[in-house]
Amino acid sequence: MKIVVAGGTGTIGQLIVAAGRERGYDMAPLARSTGANVLTGEGLDAALAGADAVIDVTNTMTLSAKKARAFFGTATSNLLASAQRTGVGHHVALSIVGIDNADASYYAGKLEQERLVEASPVPHTIARAAQFHEFAAQILAGSNGPFALVPRTLMRPVAAHDVAVHLLEVADSAPTGRSRDLVGPRDEVLVDLARKYLAHRGERRRAIEVRLPGRYGANLASGDLRGTDAALQTTVTFDEWLAEQPTHP
Ligand SMILES: NC(=O)c1ccc[n+]([C@@H]2O[C@H](COP(=O)([O-])OP(=O)(O)OC[C@H]3O[C@@H](n4cnc5c(N)ncnc54)[C@H](OP(=O)(O)O)[C@@H]3O)[C@@H](O)[C@H]2O)c1
């Protein structure tokens, strides 16, 4: 089975490609560095030719709703159009648990992505997951200097590796439109994870919690991102994950 991973060089994309190869799938990462661009459409048909499934984990880092909608809207439209031309049997889109009340900022792009996938004739599954354990490091990477501002975020984080394995299982199953949400085993607060991560790495920066304004900030602080009891729950905690991470850059 050939699986194309759009965004296959990113944080979760690399884990999907590696986990898929371990399980014997023919894995094909797709990114600008492999010669394909989801925004211009360049190289997509060649990359998707012969694929049984596409897992879309492309990403852009922005808090602008306009930029997020433009990125995820264009990327999703181009991938779905190429999937239709090349006869891909299953489009799997990774989205985020608990964002329905936050059609704003970055999440506006993810909801736009979901709407386009739902409306597409390409057989598809939207798979939502909670924030990755890796998310704290991603937030910290966005700032330097002695203080790192961390938005107040109530979450139930999950190891990206567990999300990768889940997405492979979804891709290798019949398209269902929407799979069950996937969350981690424990409720956490992002700033605590950021502080643990900095301590683990021996970094002297201080993480300061801030409340972000607007609907996006309210959603992060509301607990909605923790999902509901109907979600699938994984077992690897943030502390267990962190213990396996390198202590130096
Ligand atoms: N981080 C979380 O906690 C979390 C939780 C739940 C869901 N998600 C979702 O997971 C997805 C992936 O997140 P991530 O953190 O793994 O992202 P990431 O590390 O930023 O990786 C993004 C990937 O997208 C590729 N990409 C960006 N622009 C592209 C373009 N124009 N054409 C082709 N490829 C392009 C990048 O490769 P190049 O730059 O080489 O092109 C890279 O492989 C996102 O959709 C996000 O919403 C994330």
Ligand as a Chemical Component Dictionary entry (heavy atoms), coordinates in Angstrom:
data_LIG
# 
_chem_comp.id                   LIG 
_chem_comp.type                 NON-POLYMER 
_chem_comp.pdbx_formal_charge   0 
_chem_comp.three_letter_code    LIG 
# 
loop_
_chem_comp_atom.comp_id 
_chem_comp_atom.atom_id 
_chem_comp_atom.alt_atom_id 
_chem_comp_atom.type_symbol 
_chem_comp_atom.charge 
_chem_comp_atom.model_Cartn_x 
_chem_comp_atom.model_Cartn_y 
_chem_comp_atom.model_Cartn_z 
_chem_comp_atom.pdbx_ordinal 
LIG N1  N1  N 0  1.488  20.519 16.787 1  
LIG C1  C1  C 0  0.408  20.046 17.414 2  
LIG O1  O1  O 0  0.351  19.967 18.650 3  
LIG C2  C2  C 0  -0.769 19.545 16.583 4  
LIG C3  C3  C 0  -1.848 18.903 17.209 5  
LIG C4  C4  C 0  -2.922 18.409 16.429 6  
LIG C5  C5  C 0  -2.891 18.579 15.052 7  
LIG N2  N2  N 1  -1.828 19.227 14.480 8  
LIG C6  C6  C 0  -1.809 19.387 13.025 9  
LIG O2  O2  O 0  -0.734 18.600 12.535 10 
LIG C7  C7  C 0  -0.296 19.149 11.284 11 
LIG C8  C8  C 0  1.221  19.126 11.235 12 
LIG O3  O3  O 0  1.766  19.848 12.307 13 
LIG P1  P1  P 0  3.340  19.805 12.604 14 
LIG O4  O4  O 0  3.510  20.483 13.904 15 
LIG O5  O5  O -1 3.869  18.425 12.382 16 
LIG O6  O6  O 0  3.864  20.767 11.416 17 
LIG P2  P2  P 0  5.350  21.195 11.032 18 
LIG O7  O7  O 0  6.353  20.531 11.911 19 
LIG O8  O8  O 0  5.358  22.689 10.949 20 
LIG O9  O9  O 0  5.531  20.589 9.551  21 
LIG C9  C9  C 0  4.865  21.156 8.468  22 
LIG C10 C10 C 0  5.126  20.349 7.200  23 
LIG O10 O10 O 0  4.401  20.979 6.110  24 
LIG C11 C11 C 0  5.291  21.110 4.997  25 
LIG N3  N3  N 0  4.900  22.254 4.189  26 
LIG C12 C12 C 0  4.724  23.548 4.584  27 
LIG N4  N4  N 0  4.401  24.317 3.540  28 
LIG C13 C13 C 0  4.363  23.496 2.442  29 
LIG C14 C14 C 0  4.104  23.706 1.067  30 
LIG N5  N5  N 0  3.785  24.920 0.576  31 
LIG N6  N6  N 0  4.127  22.631 0.245  32 
LIG C15 C15 C 0  4.438  21.392 0.711  33 
LIG N7  N7  N 0  4.707  21.130 2.014  34 
LIG C16 C16 C 0  4.670  22.179 2.862  35 
LIG C17 C17 C 0  6.661  21.296 5.646  36 
LIG O11 O11 O 0  7.715  20.968 4.766  37 
LIG P3  P3  P 0  8.528  22.083 3.911  38 
LIG O12 O12 O 0  8.635  23.311 4.770  39 
LIG O13 O13 O 0  9.843  21.421 3.605  40 
LIG O14 O14 O 0  7.735  22.299 2.665  41 
LIG C18 C18 C 0  6.584  20.267 6.772  42 
LIG O15 O15 O 0  6.861  18.977 6.269  43 
LIG C19 C19 C 0  -0.927 20.552 11.196 44 
LIG O16 O16 O 0  -1.953 20.529 10.232 45 
LIG C20 C20 C 0  -1.498 20.813 12.573 46 
LIG O17 O17 O 0  -2.676 21.592 12.551 47 
LIG C21 C21 C 0  -0.776 19.688 15.213 48 
# 
loop_
_chem_comp_bond.comp_id 
_chem_comp_bond.atom_id_1 
_chem_comp_bond.atom_id_2 
_chem_comp_bond.value_order 
_chem_comp_bond.pdbx_ordinal 
LIG N1  C1  SING 1  
LIG C1  O1  DOUB 2  
LIG C1  C2  SING 3  
LIG C2  C3  SING 4  
LIG C2  C21 DOUB 5  
LIG C3  C4  DOUB 6  
LIG C4  C5  SING 7  
LIG C5  N2  DOUB 8  
LIG N2  C6  SING 9  
LIG N2  C21 SING 10 
LIG C6  O2  SING 11 
LIG C6  C20 SING 12 
LIG O2  C7  SING 13 
LIG C7  C8  SING 14 
LIG C7  C19 SING 15 
LIG C8  O3  SING 16 
LIG O3  P1  SING 17 
LIG P1  O4  DOUB 18 
LIG P1  O5  SING 19 
LIG P1  O6  SING 20 
LIG O6  P2  SING 21 
LIG P2  O7  DOUB 22 
LIG P2  O8  SING 23 
LIG P2  O9  SING 24 
LIG O9  C9  SING 25 
LIG C9  C10 SING 26 
LIG C10 O10 SING 27 
LIG C10 C18 SING 28 
LIG O10 C11 SING 29 
LIG C11 N3  SING 30 
LIG C11 C17 SING 31 
LIG N3  C12 SING 32 
LIG N3  C16 SING 33 
LIG C12 N4  DOUB 34 
LIG N4  C13 SING 35 
LIG C13 C14 SING 36 
LIG C13 C16 DOUB 37 
LIG C14 N5  SING 38 
LIG C14 N6  DOUB 39 
LIG N6  C15 SING 40 
LIG C15 N7  DOUB 41 
LIG N7  C16 SING 42 
LIG C17 O11 SING 43 
LIG C17 C18 SING 44 
LIG O11 P3  SING 45 
LIG P3  O12 DOUB 46 
LIG P3  O13 SING 47 
LIG P3  O14 SING 48 
LIG C18 O15 SING 49 
LIG C19 O16 SING 50 
LIG C19 C20 SING 51 
LIG C20 O17 SING 52 
# 
